[in-house]
Amino acid sequence: MRHWQFAIISLLVLGVLVSCGAPATSTAPPTQAPEATNAAAATAAPTVAARTRLVAAAPQLPDILDAHQSYDGAQLDVEQIGQTLVRIDSETGALIPDLAESWSFSDDGTVLTIVLPEGAAFSNGDPLDAQALKDSWLRYKEISPFGSDLESLAAINVVDATTVEATFTAPPAALFAVLETVYGGPWNVALARQVGDPAFAINPIASGPLVVAEFTPGSDLLLVRNDNYQTNLPFVENKGPLHLTEVYVRAIPEDTTLAGELETGAVDLIMNVPASAIERLRANPDIQLYELARPGYTGLVMSHQHPLFSDLRVRQAIAYAIDREALSTVLGDVAAPQYAFINQAMIAYSPEAEAYAQQQFAYDLAAARATLAEAGWADSNGDGIVEKDGQPFAVELLISDDSVANLAAQVLQSQLKEIGIDLTIVVQDAKLVNETLTAGDFDLSFDVIGWRDPDIFALAFGAPFWNFAKYDNPASQAQLEAARQILNPAERSAAYAELQKMWVDDVVEIPLWQNRRFVAARTWVKGLIVTPTTGQVFLNDVMIEP
């Protein structure tokens, strides 16, 4: 591997793999005299076999399981059906194999050669060869909402049955974060063409450890073991089919019920532990708790086309008025204050950019009121709400029905009232909220950035289906395009630092907090591995004790 590859890959290492418990092992009983054996047999409890069905729950399930068509595949659905080509070793910083047997780059970084293992197969038995990988990448580029990940892919050639050679128009610096997810892995495109995208969306075929048996979109999902599964992951002991035969995933949106089902043992594992249950579960000796410091942030977004927020001074006033420290204190374990756009869990993090953002819009009510007054807003009638041209500053904060969002909204409502803004909280279904944000028909809302590579901002601040702020800055777009091609880690970090300063000054949106998430499992779930940054859940070595 080339010297520059080691440098780039070292930036991708953002956490340490956490493993709780080793796979259960069996030992032979000690040799006994016949009399002792008979006596023991008379009193011993009957042997109970280890359970091979894992029951899990999450606040929600997606409507689509095909990574190529999905916006929001999660760890217990899409990520278990698909398989990555490579992952990142948290200790050495090197790329490590999952499905891929080997890989290499040309000297200029524009040609990537990937070798698949001989005899690899999709879960339905179809051959997973070089042609299948080529087809998958081309389909991803064509139909995925994140197809720009492969925008610089100029050609992909089948060298032989197991080898593909991908040529890029420029060094694909942002590709590494894609390759370690199932989005960049192979999906059975031949079958997708045969059954059609709608059918493939709910019953896709890939090469991950599990395969769909039954699926009710948004409700529940039964996955069964893929007996064709093979991996080269060095940090798991079991590199073949899982010990588990079934994984049943339920959607439980109610916080109390989600935590309660784990506490009673009705489910073995839950994703996104409710904030209200974290301390209780942490103190429970029958529960294993995994903390995940997520890349990205949750921020306050305002449409720049809105009559009120098209004025930069209004956006600046709101930025001054928000006390992130107080907000995070109220939110508790699930949040940490964040000022800039790229946090420590992301590639190209810059302490300089974080310090700049914190200094530029530190909590300052006097500055907030003065900036709002400069924009023409004043409380002329003394009712506590500022007005302009006879109209009070009254806006709505649109949020999904989520406990953290609800709590954060109440804090912001109180903080903005301090500068005379009347904020009404409107709660809607998450899907409807996303549609409303995409259309730009809102006042304020929350935006969630959750990707390891800062190339995500090319979508978040530019793509028509995202870019909720309707941010239009050609300089930002040009610099984003240039940054995604920078291979040198220091130069890439510097480029994104300058971009973040631009975004802070423009108040594109206001980063509020870094998201912390928790996964919890019963202690009888042995061998579970959860990565503390990406939140990847590895079931390879899982056994459930009786």
C-alpha positions in Angstrom: 0.0 0.0 0.0 1.3 3.4 -0.9 2.6 5.9 1.7 -0.2 8.3 1.1 -2.8 5.6 1.6 -1.6 4.9 5.1 -1.8 8.6 5.9 -5.3 8.9 4.6 -6.6 5.8 6.2 -5.2 6.8 9.6 -7.7 9.6 9.7 -10.5 7.1 9.3 -9.9 5.5 12.6 -12.3 7.1 15.0 -12.9 4.6 17.7 -12.0 1.4 19.4 -13.9 -1.7 18.8 -15.7 -2.7 22.0 -16.4 -6.3 22.7 -18.5 -7.4 25.6 -18.0 -11.1 26.5 -16.4 -13.9 24.6 -18.3 -16.5 22.7 -19.5 -19.3 24.9 -17.3 -22.3 25.0 -17.9 -25.8 26.1 -15.7 -27.9 28.3 -15.8 -31.6 29.0 -17.0 -32.6 32.5 -14.4 -34.0 34.9 -14.0 -37.8 35.1 -16.1 -39.3 37.9 -16.7 -42.7 39.4 -19.8 -44.5 38.3 -21.5 -43.9 41.7 -20.8 -40.2 41.6 -22.0 -40.0 38.0 -25.3 -41.7 38.9 -25.8 -39.5 41.9 -25.1 -36.4 39.9 -27.5 -37.5 37.2 -30.2 -37.9 39.7 -30.0 -34.3 41.0 -28.7 -32.4 38.0 -30.9 -29.9 36.2 -31.7 -30.8 32.6 -29.4 -29.3 30.0 -30.9 -26.3 28.2 -29.5 -25.6 24.7 -28.3 -22.1 23.9 -31.0 -20.0 22.2 -30.3 -19.2 18.5 -33.1 -16.5 18.0 -32.1 -13.0 18.9 -35.0 -10.5 19.6 -34.1 -6.9 19.1 -35.9 -3.6 19.0 -35.3 -0.1 17.7 -37.4 3.1 17.8 -38.1 2.8 14.0 -37.5 0.6 11.0 -37.1 1.8 7.5 -39.5 1.3 4.6 -36.7 0.2 2.3 -34.0 -2.4 2.9 -32.1 -2.0 -0.4 -29.1 0.2 0.3 -29.2 1.6 -3.2 -32.7 2.9 -2.7 -32.5 3.8 1.0 -32.0 7.1 2.7 -31.8 5.7 6.2 -30.8 2.1 6.5 -29.8 1.2 10.1 -27.6 -1.2 12.0 -30.1 -4.0 12.5 -31.6 -4.1 9.1 -29.7 -2.8 5.9 -26.3 -3.2 7.5 -27.0 -6.8 8.4 -28.3 -7.7 5.0 -25.4 -6.2 3.1 -21.7 -6.7 3.5 -18.9 -4.2 3.2 -15.8 -4.7 1.0 -13.4 -3.4 3.7 -13.5 -1.9 7.2 -11.0 0.1 9.2 -8.8 -1.3 11.9 -9.1 1.0 14.9 -5.7 0.1 16.3 -3.4 0.3 13.2 -5.4 2.7 11.0 -5.2 0.3 8.1 -8.0 -0.9 5.9 -8.9 -4.4 6.8 -10.8 -7.0 4.7 -14.5 -7.9 5.1 -15.6 -9.4 1.8 -12.6 -8.2 -0.3 -9.6 -10.4 -0.3 -7.2 -7.6 -1.3 -7.1 -4.1 -2.8 -4.6 -1.7 -4.2 -4.3 1.8 -5.7 -2.2 3.1 -8.6 0.6 5.5 -7.8 -1.6 8.6 -8.6 -4.5 7.3 -6.6 -7.0 7.3 -9.5 -7.2 3.5 -10.1 -8.5 1.1 -7.4 -8.2 -2.7 -7.9 -10.3 -4.9 -5.8 -10.0 -8.7 -5.6 -12.9 -10.8 -4.3 -12.5 -14.3 -2.9 -13.1 -17.2 -5.2 -16.4 -18.9 -4.8 -18.1 -15.9 -3.1 -21.9 -16.0 -3.4 -24.9 -13.9 -2.6 -27.3 -15.2 0.0 -29.5 -16.9 -2.6 -26.6 -18.7 -4.1 -26.0 -16.5 -7.1 -22.3 -16.0 -7.8 -20.8 -12.9 -6.3 -18.1 -12.2 -8.8 -16.3 -9.2 -10.4 -19.2 -8.6 -12.8 -21.7 -8.5 -9.9 -19.6 -5.9 -8.0 -19.3 -3.8 -11.2 -23.1 -4.0 -11.7 -23.7 -3.0 -8.1 -21.5 0.1 -8.2 -23.0 1.3 -11.4 -26.5 0.8 -10.1 -25.5 2.7 -6.9 -24.2 5.5 -8.9 -27.3 5.6 -11.0 -30.2 5.3 -8.6 -29.0 6.0 -5.0 -29.8 9.4 -3.4 -26.1 9.3 -2.4 -24.9 8.4 -5.9 -22.5 11.3 -5.9 -20.3 9.2 -3.7 -19.2 7.6 -7.0 -19.5 10.8 -9.1 -15.8 10.6 -10.0 -16.0 7.0 -11.1 -15.1 7.1 -14.8 -15.0 3.4 -15.6 -15.0 0.1 -13.9 -13.6 -2.9 -15.7 -13.8 -6.7 -15.1 -10.2 -7.9 -15.2 -11.1 -11.5 -14.4 -13.7 -13.5 -12.5 -12.6 -12.1 -9.1 -11.0 -8.8 -10.0 -12.4 -5.3 -10.8 -10.5 -2.2 -11.7 -12.1 1.1 -11.0 -10.8 4.3 -12.6 -11.6 7.7 -11.2 -11.3 11.1 -12.7 -9.6 12.3 -9.6 -8.3 10.6 -6.4 -11.5 9.5 -4.5 -10.5 10.8 -1.1 -14.1 10.6 0.1 -14.6 7.0 -1.0 -13.1 5.3 2.1 -16.1 6.1 4.3 -18.4 4.6 1.7 -16.3 1.4 1.3 -16.7 0.6 4.9 -20.5 0.6 4.7 -22.9 -1.7 2.9 -23.7 1.2 0.5 -20.4 0.5 -1.2 -20.7 -3.3 -1.0 -22.3 -5.6 -3.6 -26.0 -6.1 -4.0 -27.6 -8.6 -6.4 -28.3 -6.3 -9.3 -29.2 -9.2 -11.7 -32.0 -10.2 -9.3 -33.1 -6.5 -8.8 -33.5 -6.2 -12.6 -35.5 -9.5 -12.7 -37.9 -8.6 -9.9 -37.9 -4.8 -10.3 -36.8 -2.1 -7.9 -40.0 -2.0 -5.8 -39.9 -5.7 -5.0 -36.1 -5.6 -4.4 -36.6 -2.6 -2.0 -38.3 -4.8 0.6 -36.7 -8.1 -0.1 -33.1 -7.4 -1.3 -30.4 -10.0 -1.8 -26.8 -9.3 -0.8 -24.0 -11.1 1.0 -24.3 -10.0 4.6 -24.8 -12.4 7.6 -28.6 -12.2 7.5 -31.3 -12.4 4.8 -34.9 -11.2 4.8 -37.6 -13.8 5.7 -40.5 -11.5 6.5 -40.8 -7.7 6.5 -43.5 -5.3 7.4 -42.1 -1.9 6.4 -41.7 0.4 9.4 -43.0 -2.3 11.7 -41.1 -5.5 12.1 -38.5 -7.6 10.4 -37.5 -11.2 10.6 -34.0 -12.0 9.3 -32.6 -15.5 9.0 -29.1 -16.8 8.8 -27.3 -16.5 5.5 -25.5 -19.9 5.2 -23.4 -18.5 2.3 -21.9 -15.8 4.5 -18.1 -15.5 4.7 -16.0 -12.7 6.0 -12.3 -12.0 6.4 -12.8 -9.6 9.4 -9.8 -10.2 11.7 -11.5 -9.0 14.9 -14.2 -11.7 14.8 -13.6 -15.4 15.6 -16.5 -16.8 13.6 -15.8 -16.0 9.9 -18.7 -18.1 8.6 -22.4 -18.2 9.1 -23.7 -16.9 12.4 -24.3 -19.0 15.4 -27.7 -17.4 15.5 -30.4 -18.7 13.1 -32.9 -15.8 13.4 -32.9 -12.1 14.3 -36.3 -10.6 14.9 -36.4 -6.8 14.9 -39.4 -4.9 16.3 -40.1 -1.2 15.9 -41.0 0.3 19.3 -41.3 4.1 19.0 -42.4 4.6 22.6 -39.4 5.3 24.9 -40.9 3.7 28.0 -41.9 0.5 26.1 -38.6 0.2 24.4 -36.6 0.3 27.6 -39.1 -1.7 29.5 -39.1 -4.6 27.0 -35.3 -4.9 27.5 -35.6 -4.7 31.3 -38.3 -7.5 31.4 -36.2 -9.7 29.0 -38.9 -9.6 26.3 -36.1 -8.4 23.9 -32.4 -9.2 24.0 -31.1 -5.9 22.5 -32.2 -2.4 21.8 -30.9 0.3 19.6 -30.9 4.0 20.5 -31.6 3.7 24.2 -34.0 6.4 25.3 -32.3 9.2 27.2 -34.7 8.8 30.2 -33.6 5.1 30.6 -29.8 5.5 30.3 -28.9 5.9 34.0 -31.4 3.1 35.0 -30.0 0.7 32.5 -26.4 1.6 33.4 -27.1 0.6 37.0 -28.8 -2.7 36.0 -26.3 -5.6 36.5 -28.3 -7.6 33.9 -27.7 -5.0 31.2 -24.7 -4.3 29.0 -24.6 -0.6 27.8 -22.5 0.5 24.8 -21.9 4.3 24.3 -21.5 5.6 20.8 -20.0 9.1 20.0 -21.6 9.7 16.7 -20.0 11.7 13.8 -21.8 14.8 12.8 -24.3 16.9 14.8 -27.9 18.0 15.3 -28.4 21.6 14.2 -31.0 24.2 13.9 -31.9 24.9 10.3 -33.7 27.9 8.9 -34.7 28.4 5.3 -32.6 31.2 3.8 -35.6 31.8 1.4 -37.9 32.6 4.4 -38.8 36.3 4.6 -37.4 36.5 8.1 -34.3 34.3 7.9 -33.1 35.6 4.5 -31.7 38.4 6.7 -28.2 37.2 7.8 -28.5 39.4 10.9 -31.6 37.5 12.1 -29.7 34.2 11.8 -26.8 35.7 13.6 -29.0 36.9 16.4 -30.4 33.5 16.9 -26.9 32.0 16.9 -25.9 34.4 19.7 -29.1 33.6 21.7 -28.6 29.8 22.0 -26.8 28.5 25.1 -25.5 25.2 23.9 -24.0 24.3 27.3 -27.3 24.7 29.0 -29.1 22.8 26.2 -26.7 19.9 26.5 -27.1 19.8 30.2 -30.8 19.4 29.9 -30.5 16.7 27.2 -28.0 14.8 29.4 -26.0 11.8 28.3 -27.2 11.9 24.7 -25.6 15.2 23.8 -22.4 17.2 24.0 -22.1 20.9 22.9 -20.9 21.4 19.4 -20.1 24.7 17.6 -18.5 23.8 14.3 -19.7 21.4 11.6 -17.1 18.6 11.8 -16.6 16.9 15.1 -13.8 14.7 16.4 -15.6 11.5 15.3 -15.3 12.7 11.6 -12.4 12.8 9.1 -10.8 16.2 8.7 -11.7 17.4 12.2 -10.1 20.8 13.0 -9.7 22.1 16.5 -9.0 25.5 14.9 -12.4 25.5 13.2 -14.2 24.5 16.4 -12.5 27.3 18.4 -13.4 29.8 15.7 -17.0 28.8 15.7 -17.2 28.9 19.5 -15.7 32.3 19.6 -17.7 33.7 16.7 -21.1 33.0 18.2 -20.5 32.4 21.8 -23.7 32.7 24.0 -24.3 36.5 24.3 -27.8 37.8 24.9 -26.7 41.4 24.6 -25.1 40.7 21.2 -28.3 38.8 20.1 -30.6 41.7 21.1 -28.4 44.3 19.5 -28.1 42.3 16.2 -31.9 41.8 16.1 -32.4 45.5 16.7 -30.0 46.3 13.9 -32.2 44.2 11.6 -35.2 46.4 12.6 -36.8 44.3 15.3 -37.9 46.0 18.5 -40.4 45.4 21.3 -42.5 48.6 20.9 -45.5 47.5 22.9 -43.7 45.9 25.8 -45.2 42.5 25.5 -41.9 40.7 25.4 -42.1 39.9 21.6 -40.2 42.0 19.1 -42.0 43.4 16.1 -41.1 44.8 12.7 -43.5 46.8 10.5 -46.3 45.9 13.0 -45.7 42.2 12.7 -44.5 40.2 15.8 -41.6 37.8 15.4 -43.6 34.6 15.6 -42.4 31.4 14.0 -42.8 27.6 14.2 -40.2 25.0 15.1 -41.1 21.8 13.2 -39.9 18.6 14.9 -40.6 14.9 14.7 -42.2 13.1 17.7 -38.9 12.2 19.5 -38.2 12.7 23.2 -34.8 14.4 22.6 -36.2 16.7 19.9 -39.1 17.6 22.1 -36.9 18.4 25.1 -34.5 20.4 22.9 -37.3 22.3 21.3 -38.6 23.4 24.7 -35.2 24.7 25.7 -34.8 26.6 22.5 -38.3 28.0 22.9 -37.3 29.4 26.3 -33.9 30.7 25.1 -35.3 32.5 22.0 -38.0 34.1 24.1 -35.2 35.9 25.9 -34.6 38.0 22.8 -38.3 38.5 22.0 -38.9 35.6 19.5 -42.2 33.8 19.9 -41.5 30.2 19.0 -44.3 27.6 18.7 -43.4 23.9 18.6 -45.1 21.8 16.0 -44.8 18.0 16.2 -45.3 15.8 13.1 -44.6 12.3 11.9 -40.9 12.0 11.0 -41.6 11.2 7.3 -43.8 14.2 6.9 -41.2 16.4 8.6 -38.6 15.3 6.1 -41.0 15.9 3.1 -41.8 19.4 4.5 -38.1 20.2 4.9 -37.3 19.0 1.4 -40.0 21.3 0.0 -38.6 24.2 2.0 -42.0 25.0 3.5 -41.0 25.6 7.1 -39.7 28.2 9.5 -37.2 26.3 11.7 -36.4 22.7 12.3 -33.6 20.3 13.3 -31.2 18.9 10.7 -29.1 15.8 11.6 -25.7 15.2 10.0 -24.4 11.7 10.6 -21.5 10.6 8.3 -17.8 10.1 9.0 -16.6 12.0 5.9 -17.2 15.7 5.5 -18.0 15.1 1.9 -21.6 14.7 3.3 -21.8 18.5 3.2 -21.8 18.5 -0.6 -25.3 16.9 -0.1 -26.4 18.6 3.0 -25.6 22.1 1.7 -26.1 21.5 -2.0 -28.2 18.6 -3.1 -31.8 19.5 -4.0 -33.3 16.7 -1.9 -31.4 17.9 1.2 -30.0 21.4 1.6 -33.0 22.3 3.8 -31.6 25.8 4.3 -31.7 26.4 0.5 -28.1 27.6 1.0 -26.8 29.0 -2.3 -23.1 29.9 -2.2 -21.1 29.1 -5.4 -17.8 29.6 -3.5 -18.8 26.9 -1.0 -19.8 24.5 -3.7 -16.5 25.0 -5.6 -14.4 24.5 -2.4 -16.4 21.4 -1.5 -15.7 19.9 -4.9 -12.0 20.6 -4.5 -11.8 19.2 -1.0 -13.3 15.9 -1.9 -10.2 15.2 -4.1 -7.5 16.2 -1.6 -5.5 13.1 -0.6 -3.1 14.7 1.8 -4.8 14.6 5.3 -3.4 17.9 6.6 -4.3 19.7 3.4 -7.8 18.2 3.5 -8.4 19.2 7.1 -7.2 22.7 6.3 -9.6 22.9 3.3 -12.6 21.9 5.4 -11.5 24.2 8.2 -11.8 27.2 5.8 -15.2 25.9 4.6 -16.5 25.6 8.2 -15.5 29.3 8.8 -17.4 30.3 5.8 -20.5 28.3 6.9 -20.2 29.8 10.4 -20.1 33.3 9.0 -23.0 32.6 6.7 -25.0 30.9 9.5 -25.9 28.1 7.1 -27.4 26.4 10.0 -26.4 26.3 13.7 -24.7 23.1 15.0 -26.2 22.5 18.5 -25.0 19.2 19.9 -23.0 16.1 19.1 -25.2 13.1 19.2 -24.3 10.3 21.6 -26.2 7.1 21.2 -26.5 3.9 23.3 -27.0 0.3 22.5 -28.1 -2.0 25.3 -28.3 -5.8 25.6 -29.0 -8.4 28.2 -25.9 -9.9 29.7 -27.0 -13.3 28.4 -26.1 -12.0 24.9 -22.4 -13.0 24.7 -19.9 -12.1 22.0 -21.6 -8.9 20.9 -19.3 -6.3 19.2 -20.4 -2.7 18.8 -18.1 0.0 17.4 -18.3 3.2 19.5 -18.1 5.7 16.6 -20.0 4.1 13.7 -22.3 2.1 15.9 -21.8 -1.0 13.8 -23.2 -4.1 15.4 -21.4 -7.4 14.7 -23.3 -10.6 15.5 -20.6 -13.0 14.2 -19.7 -14.4 17.6 -23.0 -13.9 19.4 -24.4 -16.7 21.4 -27.3 -16.4 23.8 -26.8 -18.2 27.1 -29.8 -20.3 28.3 
